[in-house]
């Protein structure tokens, strides 16, 4: 019953009925994702992906971003989804409790390239996939993540499936089947954070969504009521603390997820659980002109649930550093900024940073409520030889409440893309992306300007 109603919303909502602001928000999300993926294409993980694509030898239909390779749409979604999340610089959605665009955008663009979809229809597919991500995320409940499941990978699989199904023009019954197949592919453990397997989660979800939609389109079978009954994904993977999906379906698109709760865009290339304290630390540093050599203590107090992903307390690599408030807080105080280069092995091993990390303490704030990296608050304090400077941080930089400007968005994209493509090609690509909604086809967008 609920599976059918959700599928009808995805399949039957006309593109022309989706507000222009929602489509423009979808464009912003896709631009941000492409930038993150292009920067990710320079990471060691990219060569492994490229070797896999080359060895696979699939029919060249869809582009692998940042390279001249083409492969099947499912494998392109896998590679591009993994690249999108490789630097942990991609966006987040509170209702999903994870990263939506790294799964939805690669799936949508891979299928759009194959079927020759327009820019507007691709943006609509993204927006509808985001609605699915928000609804399933809220219905499965916060306990799903607390138990160790990575929502980007698990819930993201259904969102990617919705976007792919929409572009392949599946009917309602076929999307229900596709979700049934997607449910048997949903996986991803928080325990793998800080390794290459975390971005693999996003790629796997994107590929699973494309594969599920393709198989259903060809007549493959699965249970068409995967969101219903005693054995639904919610009773199997949830902990009973989610909202009833039936109560959420009537509010789909009213408001749209891109509007409320809205996409959270990352200002800094590390786990989002770090971002609220980083924003506060930078404010304290600037307000009081705090110098690293006068710091005697850095304290970060998290409410329950808001630092679950920060699993590394003594990181030894740049990748582990992305999931460590001990490193991120120390780097913020020492360098007064966080950039892509902050998260290299050499930067984590600096003697000065190790010394500041020894002065950094994480603690639990006594609050019975459950929060996430995007809800609640964080208590921070810097103690110096001049005094003690505390602060409670309630907003997150890059959120709808503390948004990035258009100039900051473009600066982030150019900073990421130019690493892979150079300034001129990146500027050309950004120009094309700015008129995404009017493009009759994405062919030129995802091929020549993207390859280095």
VOPAGU-2260 file (C-alpha; in pm, 1 decimal, decimal comma):
REM VOPAGU-2260
SITE   aa  ch    i         X         Y         Z
SITE  UNK   A    0       0,0       0,0       0,0
SITE  UNK   A    1     267,6     252,1     102,7
SITE  UNK   A    2     511,1     119,1    -157,7
SITE  UNK   A    3     255,6     178,2    -431,1
SITE  UNK   A    4     166,2     528,2    -310,8
SITE  UNK   A    5     533,1     631,6    -297,8
SITE  UNK   A    6     595,0     487,3    -644,8
SITE  UNK   A    7     295,5     673,0    -785,5
SITE  UNK   A    8     436,5    1002,0    -656,8
SITE  UNK   A    9     775,1     938,4    -819,0
SITE  UNK   A   10     641,0     821,8   -1153,1
SITE  UNK   A   11     333,9    1042,1   -1194,4
SITE  UNK   A   12     454,8    1385,4   -1079,7
SITE  UNK   A   13     500,2    1596,1   -1397,5
SITE  UNK   A   14     828,9    1779,8   -1432,1
SITE  UNK   A   15     640,6    2101,6   -1508,2
SITE  UNK   A   16     464,0    2081,6   -1170,9
SITE  UNK   A   17     791,0    2083,4    -976,6
SITE  UNK   A   18     863,3    2443,6    -866,8
SITE  UNK   A   19    1146,4    2623,0   -1041,4
SITE  UNK   A   20    1314,5    2686,1    -705,3
SITE  UNK   A   21    1321,1    2310,6    -640,0
SITE  UNK   A   22    1477,7    2240,8    -979,3
SITE  UNK   A   23    1732,7    2515,2    -918,3
SITE  UNK   A   24    1814,1    2367,2    -578,9
SITE  UNK   A   25    1862,4    2032,1    -749,8
SITE  UNK   A   26    2102,9    2197,3    -991,8
SITE  UNK   A   27    2303,8    2340,5    -703,3
SITE  UNK   A   28    2326,9    1993,0    -551,7
SITE  UNK   A   29    2443,5    1835,5    -877,2
SITE  UNK   A   30    2703,4    2109,9    -932,1
SITE  UNK   A   31    2840,6    2055,7    -582,5
SITE  UNK   A   32    2850,3    1678,9    -634,8
SITE  UNK   A   33    3035,7    1706,5    -965,6
SITE  UNK   A   34    3294,7    1934,4    -810,3
SITE  UNK   A   35    3352,1    1693,6    -521,8
SITE  UNK   A   36    3377,7    1399,6    -761,9
SITE  UNK   A   37    3631,1    1573,2    -986,0
SITE  UNK   A   38    3853,5    1647,5    -687,5
SITE  UNK   A   39    3797,2    1288,9    -577,2
SITE  UNK   A   40    3919,4    1166,5    -915,6
SITE  UNK   A   41    4273,8    1255,4    -803,8
SITE  UNK   A   42    4258,4    1030,9    -497,9
SITE  UNK   A   43    4419,5     682,4    -491,9
SITE  UNK   A   44    4072,6     529,7    -490,5
SITE  UNK   A   45    4015,7     663,2    -843,0
SITE  UNK   A   46    4290,9     453,5    -999,2
SITE  UNK   A   47    4143,6     140,2    -844,3
SITE  UNK   A   48    3803,3     233,1    -985,4
SITE  UNK   A   49    3949,6     303,9   -1329,1
SITE  UNK   A   50    4131,4     -31,2   -1326,7
SITE  UNK   A   51    3803,5    -202,1   -1239,8
SITE  UNK   A   52    3618,6     -25,6   -1521,2
SITE  UNK   A   53    3893,8    -110,8   -1770,8
SITE  UNK   A   54    3908,2    -475,5   -1664,9
SITE  UNK   A   55    3530,5    -505,3   -1677,9
SITE  UNK   A   56    3521,1    -402,9   -2041,8
SITE  UNK   A   57    3152,2    -317,1   -2043,4
SITE  UNK   A   58    2986,8    -149,8   -2342,0
SITE  UNK   A   59    3085,1     221,5   -2325,5
SITE  UNK   A   60    2756,5     403,9   -2264,1
SITE  UNK   A   61    2803,3     636,3   -1966,5
SITE  UNK   A   62    3096,6     855,1   -1863,0
SITE  UNK   A   63    3325,1     813,6   -1564,5
SITE  UNK   A   64    3376,5    1168,7   -1439,0
SITE  UNK   A   65    3725,3    1314,5   -1456,3
SITE  UNK   A   66    3845,7    1055,6   -1706,5
SITE  UNK   A   67    3797,2     952,9   -2068,8
SITE  UNK   A   68    3648,8     618,5   -1967,1
SITE  UNK   A   69    3298,8     504,7   -2048,0
SITE  UNK   A   70    3118,4     198,5   -1919,4
SITE  UNK   A   71    2770,0      64,8   -1845,9
SITE  UNK   A   72    2531,7     302,5   -1666,6
SITE  UNK   A   73    2539,9      92,9   -1349,7
SITE  UNK   A   74    2920,4      87,8   -1333,2
SITE  UNK   A   75    2942,1     458,4   -1420,1
SITE  UNK   A   76    2705,3     529,0   -1130,5
SITE  UNK   A   77    2923,5     311,9    -906,8
SITE  UNK   A   78    3246,6     487,3   -1002,4
SITE  UNK   A   79    3098,6     837,7    -993,0
SITE  UNK   A   80    2917,0     776,5    -665,1
SITE  UNK   A   81    3237,7     655,3    -506,1
SITE  UNK   A   82    3430,2     955,9    -640,0
SITE  UNK   A   83    3158,9    1192,1    -515,6
SITE  UNK   A   84    3206,1    1072,3    -158,7
SITE  UNK   A   85    3581,6    1004,5    -174,4
SITE  UNK   A   86    3676,1    1328,2       1,5
SITE  UNK   A   87    3371,3    1341,4     230,7
SITE  UNK   A   88    3311,2    1689,1      89,3
SITE  UNK   A   89    2963,5    1620,0     -51,1
SITE  UNK   A   90    2630,9    1744,1      85,9
SITE  UNK   A   91    2398,4    1607,0     355,7
SITE  UNK   A   92    2025,1    1584,2     425,0
SITE  UNK   A   93    1902,8    1578,3     787,9
SITE  UNK   A   94    1593,2    1367,9     718,3
SITE  UNK   A   95    1808,7    1106,5     545,0
SITE  UNK   A   96    2076,0    1126,0     816,1
SITE  UNK   A   97    2329,3    1089,0     539,3
SITE  UNK   A   98    2462,2    1212,6     205,6
SITE  UNK   A   99    2192,2    1220,9     -63,9
SITE  UNK   A  100    2358,1    1360,2    -374,6
SITE  UNK   A  101    2649,1    1114,4    -389,6
SITE  UNK   A  102    2398,0     838,7    -459,4
SITE  UNK   A  103    2119,3    1020,0    -647,0
SITE  UNK   A  104    2319,9    1243,2    -883,1
SITE  UNK   A  105    2552,3     969,1   -1021,0
SITE  UNK   A  106    2256,4     737,9   -1081,1
SITE  UNK   A  107    2051,1    1012,0   -1246,8
SITE  UNK   A  108    2330,1    1142,7   -1470,1
SITE  UNK   A  109    2438,5     795,3   -1580,5
SITE  UNK   A  110    2087,5     701,3   -1693,9
SITE  UNK   A  111    2023,2    1049,0   -1837,9
SITE  UNK   A  112    2332,8    1017,0   -2054,8
SITE  UNK   A  113    2220,1     677,9   -2186,8
SITE  UNK   A  114    1859,3     772,1   -2262,0
SITE  UNK   A  115    1932,6    1127,4   -2381,7
SITE  UNK   A  116    1723,6    1292,7   -2110,4
SITE  UNK   A  117    1696,2    1670,3   -2091,7
SITE  UNK   A  118    1844,5    1876,9   -1813,9
SITE  UNK   A  119    1500,3    1959,6   -1674,4
SITE  UNK   A  120    1394,1    1593,6   -1659,3
SITE  UNK   A  121    1723,5    1502,6   -1490,9
SITE  UNK   A  122    1673,6    1772,2   -1228,0
SITE  UNK   A  123    1320,8    1643,0   -1169,8
SITE  UNK   A  124    1453,3    1290,3   -1121,2
SITE  UNK   A  125    1700,3    1420,0    -866,0
SITE  UNK   A  126    1431,0    1614,1    -677,3
SITE  UNK   A  127    1202,7    1311,3    -666,5
SITE  UNK   A  128    1485,7    1087,3    -551,4
SITE  UNK   A  129    1551,7    1335,4    -271,0
SITE  UNK   A  130    1186,8    1310,5    -163,6
SITE  UNK   A  131    1228,8     933,8    -136,3
SITE  UNK   A  132    1551,1     974,9      61,3
SITE  UNK   A  133    1379,3    1202,9     312,1
SITE  UNK   A  134    1068,4     990,3     351,2
SITE  UNK   A  135    1248,3     657,4     391,7
SITE  UNK   A  136    1508,9     818,8     617,9
SITE  UNK   A  137    1243,6     946,6     856,4
SITE  UNK   A  138    1043,7     625,3     842,4
SITE  UNK   A  139    1340,2     400,8     922,5
SITE  UNK   A  140    1421,8     618,7    1223,1
SITE  UNK   A  141    1742,0     739,5    1393,1
SITE  UNK   A  142    1800,5     402,2    1557,2
SITE  UNK   A  143    1898,4     256,2    1219,5
SITE  UNK   A  144    2213,0     468,9    1216,4
SITE  UNK   A  145    2278,6     420,6    1586,5
SITE  UNK   A  146    2280,7      43,4    1532,1
SITE  UNK   A  147    2567,4      89,2    1286,9
SITE  UNK   A  148    2399,5     120,1     947,2
SITE  UNK   A  149    2519,7     392,0     709,4
SITE  UNK   A  150    2203,7     562,2     580,2
SITE  UNK   A  151    2382,9     699,6     274,1
SITE  UNK   A  152    2427,4     341,5     159,5
SITE  UNK   A  153    2107,2     180,8     284,9
SITE  UNK   A  154    1839,0     446,7     237,2
SITE  UNK   A  155    2035,4     598,7     -49,9
SITE  UNK   A  156    1979,8     284,5    -253,9
SITE  UNK   A  157    1604,9     355,2    -272,5
SITE  UNK   A  158    1659,9     718,8    -366,5
SITE  UNK   A  159    1898,1     622,8    -647,3
SITE  UNK   A  160    1649,2     362,0    -767,7
SITE  UNK   A  161    1374,2     623,7    -782,5
SITE  UNK   A  162    1585,6     863,8    -990,1
SITE  UNK   A  163    1694,2     591,3   -1232,6
SITE  UNK   A  164    1339,9     455,0   -1265,7
SITE  UNK   A  165    1202,7     799,3   -1339,1
SITE  UNK   A  166    1451,5     857,6   -1622,6
SITE  UNK   A  167    1402,1     510,1   -1766,9
SITE  UNK   A  168    1026,9     584,0   -1762,6
SITE  UNK   A  169     930,9     281,7   -1557,4
SITE  UNK   A  170     566,7     252,3   -1455,8
SITE  UNK   A  171     448,6     238,9   -1096,1
SITE  UNK   A  172     448,3    -139,6   -1074,1
SITE  UNK   A  173     799,8    -162,3   -1216,6
SITE  UNK   A  174     934,1      87,3    -962,3
SITE  UNK   A  175     776,5    -117,1    -683,6
SITE  UNK   A  176     960,8    -420,8    -816,2
SITE  UNK   A  177    1283,0    -219,9    -846,8
SITE  UNK   A  178    1258,4    -116,3    -481,0
SITE  UNK   A  179    1210,8    -478,9    -383,8
SITE  UNK   A  180    1534,6    -566,1    -562,4
SITE  UNK   A  181    1705,5    -260,8    -413,8
SITE  UNK   A  182    1610,6    -376,7     -64,4
SITE  UNK   A  183    1814,4    -691,9    -110,5
SITE  UNK   A  184    2117,5    -478,5    -198,2
SITE  UNK   A  185    2095,8    -217,9      81,1
SITE  UNK   A  186    2407,8    -238,1     297,8
SITE  UNK   A  187    2686,8     -34,4     450,2
SITE  UNK   A  188    2835,1     -25,6     800,5
SITE  UNK   A  189    2945,6     278,0    1000,0
SITE  UNK   A  190    3237,5      71,0    1127,6
SITE  UNK   A  191    3400,7     114,2     785,5
SITE  UNK   A  192    3419,5     493,2     822,7
SITE  UNK   A  193    3770,5     627,9     779,1
SITE  UNK   A  194    3850,1     381,5     500,3
SITE  UNK   A  195    3791,9     362,8     124,7
SITE  UNK   A  196    3484,7     155,4     196,0
SITE  UNK   A  197    3285,5     456,6     315,7
SITE  UNK   A  198    3282,8     619,6     -31,3
SITE  UNK   A  199    3232,6     271,0    -175,2
SITE  UNK   A  200    2901,0     275,0      12,5
SITE  UNK   A  201    2777,1     568,7    -195,8
SITE  UNK   A  202    2895,6     412,4    -519,5
SITE  UNK   A  203    2739,6      78,7    -433,8
SITE  UNK   A  204    2406,0     246,4    -356,3
SITE  UNK   A  205    2411,7     438,4    -686,1
SITE  UNK   A  206    2494,4     124,0    -882,3
SITE  UNK   A  207    2233,9     -80,5    -695,7
SITE  UNK   A  208    1970,2     176,4    -782,3
SITE  UNK   A  209    2055,9     176,5   -1151,2
SITE  UNK   A  210    2077,5    -203,1   -1161,2
SITE  UNK   A  211    1744,9    -245,0    -979,4
SITE  UNK   A  212    1566,4      -6,9   -1216,0
SITE  UNK   A  213    1718,9    -172,2   -1525,4
SITE  UNK   A  214    1629,0    -522,9   -1409,9
SITE  UNK   A  215    1272,4    -424,4   -1324,6
SITE  UNK   A  216    1239,5    -255,9   -1663,9
SITE  UNK   A  217    1339,5    -586,3   -1825,6
SITE  UNK   A  218    1085,2    -791,5   -1631,0
SITE  UNK   A  219    1286,5    -907,7   -1330,1
SITE  UNK   A  220    1071,9    -986,9   -1028,5
SITE  UNK   A  221    1086,4    -894,2    -660,8
SITE  UNK   A  222     840,3    -829,8    -381,2
SITE  UNK   A  223     642,0    -519,4    -482,6
SITE  UNK   A  224     548,0    -423,5    -124,4
SITE  UNK   A  225     889,4    -386,8      35,8
SITE  UNK   A  226     781,7     -87,4     248,1
SITE  UNK   A  227     470,4    -267,0     377,8
SITE  UNK   A  228     387,7    -543,0     622,9
SITE  UNK   A  229     556,8    -722,9     907,9
SITE  UNK   A  230     871,3    -796,9     706,9
SITE  UNK   A  231     919,5    -452,6     554,9
SITE  UNK   A  232    1259,2    -283,9     555,8
SITE  UNK   A  233    1142,7     -75,2     850,4
SITE  UNK   A  234    1074,0    -372,2    1076,4
SITE  UNK   A  235    1386,5    -549,6     951,1
SITE  UNK   A  236    1637,5    -263,7     960,9
SITE  UNK   A  237    1468,3     -14,0    1191,3
SITE  UNK   A  238    1436,4      -3,1    1568,4
SITE  UNK   A  239    1077,6     113,2    1594,4
SITE  UNK   A  240    1158,0     481,0    1641,7
SITE  UNK   A  241    1073,4     602,2    1291,7
SITE  UNK   A  242     765,4     780,2    1164,6
SITE  UNK   A  243     487,5     589,4     992,1
SITE  UNK   A  244     550,8     605,9     617,9
SITE  UNK   A  245     178,5     642,2     556,2
SITE  UNK   A  246     176,4     969,0     749,5
SITE  UNK   A  247     467,8    1101,8     543,7
SITE  UNK   A  248     341,2    1026,2     192,8
SITE  UNK   A  249      69,0    1297,0     187,9
SITE  UNK   A  250     334,7    1561,7     258,2
SITE  UNK   A  251     565,5    1459,2     -26,4
SITE  UNK   A  252     652,9    1773,3    -218,7
SITE  UNK   A  253     475,7    1990,0      39,9
SITE  UNK   A  254     727,2    2117,1     121,8
SITE  UNK   A  255     995,3    1965,1     -97,8
SITE  UNK   A  256    1299,5    1820,1      77,9
SITE  UNK   A  257    1527,6    2060,1    -109,0
SITE  UNK   A  258    1338,2    2340,4      70,3
SITE  UNK   A  259    1279,0    2186,6     413,7
SITE  UNK   A  260    1485,5    2059,2     583,5
SITE  UNK   A  261    1705,9    2160,8     289,3
SITE  UNK   A  262    2043,7    2047,2     164,9
SITE  UNK   A  263    2343,9    2105,9     387,5
SITE  UNK   A  264    2646,2    2199,3     174,3
SITE  UNK   A  265    2989,1    2129,2     319,1
SITE  UNK   A  266    3227,9    2418,4     369,1
SITE  UNK   A  267    3510,0    2188,2     476,6
SITE  UNK   A  268    3622,2    1847,4     335,9
SITE  UNK   A  269    3559,9    1629,7     640,9
SITE  UNK   A  270    3277,4    1448,6     817,5
SITE  UNK   A  271    2980,5    1677,0     881,0
SITE  UNK   A  272    2983,2    1595,8    1251,4
SITE  UNK   A  273    3289,6    1823,9    1269,2
SITE  UNK   A  274    3129,1    2122,6    1103,7
SITE  UNK   A  275    2930,6    2281,4    1385,0
SITE  UNK   A  276    3229,6    2289,0    1623,1
SITE  UNK   A  277    3460,8    2407,0    1342,9
SITE  UNK   A  278    3231,5    2700,0    1265,9
SITE  UNK   A  279    3227,7    2794,1    1632,9
SITE  UNK   A  280    3601,8    2753,5    1679,2
SITE  UNK   A  281    3671,3    2983,9    1385,1
SITE  UNK   A  282    3439,2    3244,6    1534,1
SITE  UNK   A  283    3619,5    3226,7    1869,4
SITE  UNK   A  284    3961,3    3241,1    1703,4
SITE  UNK   A  285    3871,1    3547,6    1498,1
SITE  UNK   A  286    3683,4    3727,7    1775,5
SITE  UNK   A  287    3958,9    3688,8    2035,2
SITE  UNK   A  288    4259,0    3669,9    1800,3
SITE  UNK   A  289    4361,8    3338,5    1954,2
SITE  UNK   A  290    4711,3    3219,2    1860,8
SITE  UNK   A  291    4806,3    2848,1    1861,6
SITE  UNK   A  292    5103,2    2892,3    2094,1
SITE  UNK   A  293    4884,0    3036,6    2371,6
SITE  UNK   A  294    4626,7    2756,4    2368,9
SITE  UNK   A  295    4628,8    2530,9    2674,5
SITE  UNK   A  296    4306,1    2336,9    2608,1
SITE  UNK   A  297    4041,6    2279,2    2341,5
SITE  UNK   A  298    3712,0    2125,7    2456,1
SITE  UNK   A  299    3427,0    2001,5    2239,9
SITE  UNK   A  300    3105,9    1879,9    2401,3
SITE  UNK   A  301    2868,9    1673,6    2187,4
SITE  UNK   A  302    2509,6    1588,1    2262,9
SITE  UNK   A  303    2411,6    1225,1    2216,9
SITE  UNK   A  304    2408,6    1117,5    1851,1
SITE  UNK   A  305    2586,2    1420,9    1707,0
SITE  UNK   A  306    2936,5    1270,5    1691,3
SITE  UNK   A  307    2861,1     904,9    1616,7
SITE  UNK   A  308    3054,9     914,5    1290,0
SITE  UNK   A  309    3369,2    1060,1    1448,9
SITE  UNK   A  310    3511,9     720,1    1527,0
SITE  UNK   A  311    3882,8     810,5    1525,7
SITE  UNK   A  312    4030,9     970,3    1836,9
SITE  UNK   A  313    4396,6     927,4    1740,9
SITE  UNK   A  314    4410,0     936,0    1359,1
SITE  UNK   A  315    4726,8     834,0    1180,8
SITE  UNK   A  316    4618,4     907,1     823,1
SITE  UNK   A  317    4447,6    1192,8     646,1
SITE  UNK   A  318    4142,5     977,9     580,2
SITE  UNK   A  319    4111,4     888,2     947,2
SITE  UNK   A  320    4153,7    1257,2    1027,0
SITE  UNK   A  321    3826,7    1337,7     850,2
SITE  UNK   A  322    3647,3    1139,6    1120,2
SITE  UNK   A  323    3829,0    1281,7    1421,8
SITE  UNK   A  324    3724,0    1595,7    1609,0
SITE  UNK   A  325    4052,6    1570,6    1797,0
SITE  UNK   A  326    4243,3    1627,8    1473,9
SITE  UNK   A  327    3995,9    1864,7    1309,2
SITE  UNK   A  328    3969,4    2092,2    1613,1
SITE  UNK   A  329    4347,1    2105,2    1650,0
SITE  UNK   A  330    4393,7    2174,7    1276,8
SITE  UNK   A  331    4133,3    2452,5    1291,2
SITE  UNK   A  332    4317,1    2623,1    1576,9
SITE  UNK   A  333    4662,4    2571,2    1426,5
SITE  UNK   A  334    4588,6    2660,8    1063,7
SITE  UNK   A  335    4275,1    2879,2    1095,8
SITE  UNK   A  336    4132,2    2697,8     795,0
SITE  UNK   A  337    4046,8    2350,7     666,3
SITE  UNK   A  338    4125,0    2272,7     301,7
SITE  UNK   A  339    4168,4    1959,3      94,0
SITE  UNK   A  340    4537,5    1949,8     178,8
SITE  UNK   A  341    4453,9    1945,2     550,9
SITE  UNK   A  342    4358,9    1580,0     518,6
SITE  UNK   A  343    4682,2    1424,1     399,5
SITE  UNK   A  344    4888,9    1176,7     598,0
SITE  UNK   A  345    5175,1    1422,9     632,1
SITE  UNK   A  346    4951,8    1696,8     774,0
SITE  UNK   A  347    4809,5    1461,4    1036,6
SITE  UNK   A  348    5159,6    1366,8    1151,0
SITE  UNK   A  349    5291,4    1721,8    1202,8
SITE  UNK   A  350    5452,8    1757,2    1548,6
SITE  UNK   A  351    5265,0    2082,8    1611,1
SITE  UNK   A  352    4930,5    1921,1    1535,6
SITE  UNK   A  353    5005,7    1620,1    1754,9
SITE  UNK   A  354    5085,8    1855,8    2040,4
SITE  UNK   A  355    4756,7    2043,6    2000,6
SITE  UNK   A  356    4565,7    1716,6    1971,7
SITE  UNK   A  357    4700,6    1618,5    2313,4
SITE  UNK   A  358    4531,1    1932,4    2450,0
SITE  UNK   A  359    4197,2    1854,7    2284,2
SITE  UNK   A  360    3920,2    1684,1    2481,9
SITE  UNK   A  361    3589,4    1548,8    2360,2
SITE  UNK   A  362    3311,6    1498,1    2613,0
SITE  UNK   A  363    2941,6    1414,1    2628,2
SITE  UNK   A  364    2692,7    1689,8    2707,4
SITE  UNK   A  365    2427,2    1579,4    2955,1
SITE  UNK   A  366    2114,1    1597,6    2742,0
SITE  UNK   A  367    1862,7    1309,1    2722,0
SITE  UNK   A  368    1750,4    1394,7    2368,5
SITE  UNK   A  369    1896,7    1235,2    2055,6
SITE  UNK   A  370    2051,9    1463,9    1794,8
SITE  UNK   A  371    2248,1    1434,2    1472,2
SITE  UNK   A  372    2537,9    1618,9    1312,8
SITE  UNK   A  373    2282,5    1869,8    1177,4
SITE  UNK   A  374    2048,9    1908,2    1475,2
SITE  UNK   A  375    2093,9    2017,0    1831,8
SITE  UNK   A  376    2402,9    2206,2    1940,2
SITE  UNK   A  377    2770,1    2170,0    2032,3
SITE  UNK   A  378    2949,0    2325,1    2329,1
SITE  UNK   A  379    3304,0    2438,0    2258,6
SITE  UNK   A  380    3572,3    2620,9    2452,7
SITE  UNK   A  381    3929,1    2733,6    2396,6
SITE  UNK   A  382    4140,9    2798,4    2704,1
SITE  UNK   A  383    4448,4    3015,3    2658,6
SITE  UNK   A  384    4706,1    3181,2    2877,2
SITE  UNK   A  385    4484,0    3491,8    2848,6
SITE  UNK   A  386    4161,4    3327,9    2959,6
SITE  UNK   A  387    3877,2    3083,7    2891,5
SITE  UNK   A  388    3653,1    3137,5    2585,4
SITE  UNK   A  389    3338,5    2918,3    2574,2
SITE  UNK   A  390    3057,3    2910,2    2318,9
SITE  UNK   A  391    2743,8    2709,4    2239,6
SITE  UNK   A  392    2710,1    2660,9    1863,8
SITE  UNK   A  393    2355,0    2600,2    1741,3
SITE  UNK   A  394    2386,0    2635,8    1363,8
SITE  UNK   A  395    2594,6    2457,7    1101,4
SITE  UNK   A  396    2782,3    2640,4     828,8
SITE  UNK   A  397    2644,8    2549,0     486,0
SITE  UNK   A  398    2298,7    2479,3     625,7
SITE  UNK   A  399    1982,5    2664,6     519,3
SITE  UNK   A  400    2015,5    2860,2     845,8
SITE  UNK   A  401    2379,4    2954,3     772,7
SITE  UNK   A  402    2392,4    2922,2     393,1
SITE  UNK   A  403    2682,6    2951,5     157,2
SITE  UNK   A  404    2661,0    3239,3     -87,3
SITE  UNK   A  405    2657,6    3182,1    -461,7
SITE  UNK   A  406    3012,1    3313,6    -472,6
SITE  UNK   A  407    3118,3    3063,0    -206,3
SITE  UNK   A  408    2947,5    2779,1    -394,7
SITE  UNK   A  409    3127,6    2868,3    -715,6
SITE  UNK   A  410    3454,9    2907,1    -530,3
SITE  UNK   A  411    3415,2    2558,1    -386,0
SITE  UNK   A  412    3334,3    2410,2    -727,3
SITE  UNK   A  413    3626,1    2580,3    -899,3
SITE  UNK   A  414    3861,6    2485,3    -617,5
SITE  UNK   A  415    3764,5    2120,2    -657,7
SITE  UNK   A  416    3719,4    2093,0   -1034,8
SITE  UNK   A  417    4029,0    2288,2   -1133,6
SITE  UNK   A  418    4247,9    2036,6    -953,2
SITE  UNK   A  419    4139,7    1779,8   -1209,6
SITE  UNK   A  420    4050,3    1982,7   -1519,0
SITE  UNK   A  421    4239,1    2309,3   -1486,6
SITE  UNK   A  422    4088,2    2656,5   -1457,7
SITE  UNK   A  423    3966,2    2703,6   -1814,7
SITE  UNK   A  424    3793,0    2368,4   -1854,8
SITE  UNK   A  425    3638,8    2403,4   -1508,1
SITE  UNK   A  426    3501,3    2746,6   -1594,1
SITE  UNK   A  427    3355,0    2606,9   -1917,0
SITE  UNK   A  428    3192,8    2321,7   -1727,4
SITE  UNK   A  429    3051,3    2557,5   -1464,4
SITE  UNK   A  430    2899,5    2772,6   -1739,4
SITE  UNK   A  431    2725,5    2466,5   -1883,5
SITE  UNK   A  432    2604,6    2361,2   -1540,0
SITE  UNK   A  433    2452,3    2702,5   -1479,3
SITE  UNK   A  434    2215,1    2646,9   -1771,9
SITE  UNK   A  435    2148,3    2283,3   -1679,7
SITE  UNK   A  436    1767,8    2320,1   -1678,0
SITE  UNK   A  437    1759,6    2437,9   -2039,5
SITE  UNK   A  438    1988,5    2172,5   -2188,0
SITE  UNK   A  439    1805,2    1944,7   -2434,4
SITE  UNK   A  440    2062,2    1671,4   -2365,8
SITE  UNK   A  441    2346,4    1616,6   -2119,2
SITE  UNK   A  442    2579,6    1460,9   -2374,9
SITE  UNK   A  443    2824,6    1749,5   -2407,9
SITE  UNK   A  444    2803,2    1823,3   -2036,3
SITE  UNK   A  445    2922,5    1483,6   -1915,1
SITE  UNK   A  446    3181,6    1406,8   -2183,2
SITE  UNK   A  447    3439,5    1650,2   -2323,4
SITE  UNK   A  448    3459,7    1908,8   -2042,0
SITE  UNK   A  449    3478,0    1634,1   -1780,1
SITE  UNK   A  450    3769,2    1437,7   -1923,0
SITE  UNK   A  451    4129,2    1528,9   -1852,3
